[in-house]
Amino acid sequence: MRILLIQPDFDPGPVGFRLVATPEPLALELLAGMVPGHEVRVLDLRVDPNLERTLADFDPELVAVTALTTEVYAAREILKKVKQLSPEAFTAVGGHHATLMPEDFQLPGVDAICQGEGEFVFPQLVEALHTGQTLREVPNLIWRDADGQFIRNKRWVPQTGDDLIPAPRRDLVAEYRHAYSWLWDKPDTAIATGRGCPYRCNFCSVWEFYQGRTRQMSAARVLEEIRAARTRHVTFLDDNFLLNARRETEIADRIEAEGIRVHWGMECRADSIVRHPELVERWAGIGLENVLLGLEGISDEALKNVNKQSTARTNDEAIRILRANGVLIWGAFIVDPGWTAEQFQALRGYIDEKWITHIQVTVLTPLPGTRLYRERQAELLTDDYTCFDTLHAVLPTRLPREQFYQQLAALYVKPNLEPIEHYLREGRITMETVRFGHHVYRQFSRWQAYAERDPILGRQAALYGV
């Protein structure tokens, strides 16, 4: 079969986290690896907008699209256009949003909805379509029958390790590699060495998507992926890479033994760092450059409110450990719509005090399908999914909305320059890095930029010069 896998594009407007990270479409590369007997292409519309030309040239028999919440409308339009231009093609959608809110894709342009991890449904779907079998036996699938009714098949997840999943088909995105980035590092290779999360933060869809399950690749398999990387920077996309100290130590040992010289980025929880400070030192010694650190809040109360199951003291200690090892901190914080101006100011002071050179500030957002969404759905100001990018308040704010965004944008204004000068002297960062940070901070520090997609101020955006 000719199979086209599509990564949607989403216009974030004046502000968006694509300014700081554009990871490769790893989920699609993994799906491609699961169907080796078929001709597969990956179209990343963030880089290559030629959908119509690709459909005409490739003439796919199956088109599958992935989508996060903010990409729902873009995915719908893609599927609609596919049916218009290639009416004989079978269309499918998968990903986090399709799994947690499948009703949003029960539309005329959609033939099937893949739920859960694609590796446990996509190969069976492809085989059924290729051989002309019924779709009734394909697990984790919602599909349209001859009468136009959607049928929900049984859910099934095998108890298996990630080593059994074939390597991702990175060759299918080789022409896009130049565009994939992590902070200032471009091009970047993204590697996911595990799935799921054992924690239960109420704002997070990850543990809901994986139904509380976690799995990890063996150290040997991780090294296979690292060897296949062709970039000087590699990012581990696991939500908490340092979850298993024994495995991560073995990975580091193998990297050093093989003489692999790469700069690393990773995502971590503060408590994992505090439990194993020696692991941070070990990774810093083999090229760990930066960590996206899920701090979320600066007080025990703030952490409790999102069910982080950690403490402010733990956050402080994790920051100390990273700084002591020369690892740059990309600090992730959540601001609550109910915050006062004083709470914003406290966060600004904390960022400066702790030498957090790069920040990611998100607005507490009840993402569809999460516990927080179920708890606060009645309070939502909009059901427009483009507003659910965690940069806009979809809940009422205590401050007037203009003031809320002024305070949010002010977090990016005039950061403490002392750590930047220090890291420049030590050679930990370059002037190119500093210029990148200045550009990002300038974009995020314009409060008017947030008004364009705000559910209340959006209609008035022109009044603020957006």
N, C-alpha and C positions, 0 to 999 in steps of 0.2 A: 504493500500500500504506500501511497504518497501521503505523508503526514506533515502538516504545517503546525508548528507550535508558536504561539504569539504572546509576547510580553507587551501589554498595553502601554500607551503613553498617557500621562496625566499632567495637565498644565497646572503647576502649583500656584500660579499667580506671582505677585512680587516677592513673596517669601516662601521657602520650602526647603526641606532637608536635602533635596537633590543638590543644593549648593555645596553640601559637605560630604555626600556619599551617593554614588551610583553603583550599586553592586550588580554583578552580572546576573542574568536570569538562571540561577543555579537549579531551581526546581525544574525548569524546562530541559536543561542539559541532562539532568538525572532521568527524566522521563524518556528522553531520546536514547539513553543508554539501556533502557529496559526493553526496547523493541529493535534489536540488532538486525532482524531480517527484513526491515522495511526502510524505505527511502525517507529520511527525515530532514526537515529544515527548521531552523529557529529564526523567527523574525522579531527583532527587538525594535519596536516602534519608537522607543525613546531615542534611538540613534538613527534608524532607517525608517522613514515614513512611507515607504513605497508598498503599501498593502495591495493596491489594485494591480500594480505591475507584477508583484510576487504571485498573486492568484492567477494571473494570466499566463505567466511563464511556467509556473510549477504545476498548475491544475491539480490541487490537492484533493484527495478523496476524504480525508479527515482533517478538520481544523479544530484545534483545542486552544483555549485561552485561559490564562490564570489571572486572578484579580484580588487585590486587597480592597478594603472598603472604599477608599477614595477613587479606586479605578473601576467601580461597578458600572458607571454610566459609559465610560470609554469601552469597556468590555462588551456591553450590550450593543453599542454602535458597531463595533467590529463584527460581532456575530450577525447582526442585521445586514451589514454590507456584504458579508460572505454569502449569505443566503440570496441576496440580490444578484451578485456577480457569479457565484458558483452554486446554483440551486441544488445540484446533485451532491454536494459535499455534506458529509455528516458533521455537525457542530457539537462541541462539548466545552464545558467550562469547569474549572476546579480552583482550588486554593482556599485560603482561610475564610473569606466571606461566603463563598459558595457552599462551604461545609457548614458553617454556623447559621447562615440565613439563606438556605437554598430557594426559598419562595421568591427571592428577588430575581431569580433566573428562570422561573417557570414561565417562559415567554415563547411566542411563535418562532423566533429565530434560533431557539436552543433545542437540540435533540436530546442532550444528556447532561446531567450534572454529576460530576465526580466528587465524592465526599471523602474527607480524610486524606491520608498520604497517597499521592498519585501512584506510587509504586505498587500499591495493593489493589488498584482498580484499572489503571490505564492499560497494562499489557493484556488483561483479560478482555477489556473492551475492544482493543485492536484485534485480538484473535477472533472474537465473535463476529466483528464486522468483516474481517478478511475471509472467514470461512462461511459466512452466511448463517451463523447460528443465532438463536434467540438471545436477547439481552437479559432474559429473566434470571439467568444463572450467574450474571456478573455481579460480584459483591460490591457494596459501597456505591451503588449507582442509582440515580433517579433518572428515568428515561421516559420518552414520549412514545406511546403505543400508536397503532394505526388509527385510533379514534381521536388522537390528540390529547389523550389523558396522560398525566405523569404518574408513573409507577415507581414506588420506592422499594428497592431490593434490600436484602438483609445486610446489616453491617458486620464486618469481619476484619480483624487485625491479627495477623499471625504473630506468634511469639518468636521473633527473630532478631538477630543483631544486624547492624548496618553493614557489616562486612559482606553480606549476601547481596547487597544492592550494587549493581555494576557501576564502574567509574563514570562520572559525568562526561558527556560529549562536548568537551570544551572546544573542539575543532569547529563546531557549528557556529561559534560566536567569535572566531578568530578575527574576522574583519571588523568587529566592534570593540575589540580588546582595548584599543587606545582610549575609549570613552569611559571605561569602568574605573572607579576611584574610591578611595577611603581617605577622608580628610584631604591632605595635600598630595597624597600618593596616587599617582596615575602613570601607567596602567597598574591595575591591581588584580590579583587572583583571589577569589573567595572560596573558602573551604568550610563545609559544615561537617564536623566530626561527631555530632550527636544530634538527637532529636528530643524535644520535650523539655519539661522543667518540673522538678518536684515541689516547687513552691506554688503559692496560691494568691498572688497579688490580684486584687479585685479589678484592676484596670487592664489586665493582660489577657490576650486571646490565645497565647501559646499553649498554656496547659489545658485550656478548654479544647483547642483543636486536637491535641494529642490525647485527650481523655485521661490526663494524669500520668500517662506512660512516659518513661524515659529510656533511651537506648544510646549506646556509644559505639563508635568504631574502635577496633583494636589499634594499638600504637603502630603495628606493622602496616595496617591499611592506611592510616593517616600519612605515613611516610610515602606510600605509593602516590597519594594525591599531591604531596609536597614536591616530590621528584618531577611530577608532570607539569608543575607550574613553570611558566616561562617569564615571570615578572620578578622584579627586585623586591616587591612588597607583596605579602600574603596576609589576608585577613581571615581569622577564624570567626565564623558567623554564629557559632553556638551562643545561646543566650547566657550561658555561664561556662566558659571554656575550662576554668580551673575547678570544675566540679569533682573530679576524680584525681587526687594528687598522685597516686601511684601511676596511673596511666600517663598523666602529663609529664611526670618525671621521666618515664621511659621514652616518651616522644622526644623530649629534650636531649636525652642521652644519645638517641639514634641520630638526631640532627647533628650533634657535635661530632659523633664518631664518623659520620659521612662527610664532614667538612662543608655542610650546606651553609652558604652565606646569604641570608635573606633578612629583610626587616619585617617584623611581625606586628600586626594589630590584633586585638581580641576584645571581646565583651566579657565582663566579669561582674560578679556580685562582691560587695565589700566583705561579707563574712567569709567567703572562700579565700580571699587574700589574707585576712587576719588569721585564719586557721593554719595557713601554710605560707608564712612570709619567705621561707627558704625557697619556695617554688618561684616566687617573683624574682628573687635574686638569681636563680638558675636561668630563667628565661631572659632576664635582662642581659645576662652574660652571653647569650647566643643571638641577640638582636631584637629583643622586644622593644618596640619604639613607643607605642601608645596603647592605652586601654580605655575603652568606652566603659565607664564605671557607673553602674546603676545606683546612684546615691538616693535619688527621688526626693528626700527631705532632709532638713537640718535639725529636726527635733524628733524626739520619740513619739510625740503626738502625731506629727505629720506622717511618720512611717506606719504607725498603727492604723491611721485612717485609710491607708491603701493596702493594709494587710501584708506589709513587706517582711514581717517576721525577722527584723533586724533592729539595731539601735543606732542612735546618733553617735555614740562613743565608738561603735564599730566602724562607722563611716570615717570618723576622724583618724582612727588607727590605720585603716586601709590607705587613706591619702598619705599618711606619714610614711608607710612602707613603700608606696610607689615613688614618692619623692626621693626617699633615701636611696633608691636604686636607679634614679635618673629616668624614670618612665614618665612620659607626658600623660597628663590626665585629661580625658575628654569626659567631663562631668555631666551626667544626665540628671536633671531635676524636674520635678513636677510642681507647677503652681496651681493652686486651687482657685476656681472662680470666686470663692468666698473670701479670698484674701483681702486684707487691708493694705494701705500704703506702707505701713510699718513692717509688715511681713515681707513685702518685696524688698524693702531696704535692708532687712536682716539677711536675706539671701545674697544681696549684692555684697554686703560686708563679708559674708562667709566665703564667697568665691574669691575675693581679693586676698583675704587672710590666708586661705589654704593654697594659694598659688595654682589655681585651676586655670590653665592657659586657654582651654577650649571648653565651651559649655554647649549643652543641648537642653534647652528649656521647653518643656511641653506643657500644654494646658490639660488638666485632668479631664479626660474625655471618655464618656461611656461608649466604648466601641460596641457595635452590634454583636450580640452573641456572648458578651462577657457578663460576669456577675454584676459589675457596676451598671451595665446597661439595664439589666433586669430590675435592679433596685431603684434606678432613677429615671426610667423611661418616661414617666409621667411629667417630669420636669423639663424635658428636652424642648428647646426653642425651635427646632427644625428637624426635618427628616431628610434634608438634602445631604447626601453622603459626601459631597465635596467639602463640606464644612468639618468633616470628621478627620481632619489631618493632624490633630493634636496641637495645632497652632492657633485655633480659634475656640472661643468659649461657646459651646452649644448648650450650656446651662446658664441660668441667670447669674450675673456677677454682683457682688456686694458694692463695689465701686461703680460709678457711672462707666459705661463701656469704653468711652474715649479714655478715661483715666486708667482703666484696667490695662488697655493696650499701651498707653504711655509708660506705665510702670513696667510692663513686660519688655517693651523695647529698650527701656533704660538699663536693663540688665546687661545689654550689649554695648553700652556707651562707655568710652574711656576706661577700659580694663586696666588693672594694675600692671604697669610695664616692667616692674622689677623682675618677676620671674622670666619674662621674655628676654630681657637683657642678660640675665644670668644664663639661660639656656643657650643664647647666642654665643656668649663667651666660651661656654663649655663645648660648643660644637654640636649640641643636641638638636638644634634647629638651624635653619639657614634663613637668609634674608628672603628667599623665595617663599618659605613657610610663613614668615611674618607678613609678607604682602598678601598671601592667601588669606590668613586670618583677618587682616584688616579689611579685605574685600567682603568677607562673610559678615563680619561684625557690622560693617556699614549698611549692608542689606537688611540685616535683622534689627537694626537700631532705629528704623523709620517706623514710628507707630502707625502712620497713615497707611502703610502697606498692609497691615493686618485688617483694615476696615473693608477692603474689597470683597473678601469672602465671608465676613462676619454675618451671621444670620439676621442681625438687627441693623447694623450699620451698612451692610453691603449695598442696599438700595440708595444709600446716601453717599457712597464712596466718592462720587465726583465732587462733593462739597469739600472734601478734605484734600483734593489735589492728587488723588491716586491715579 
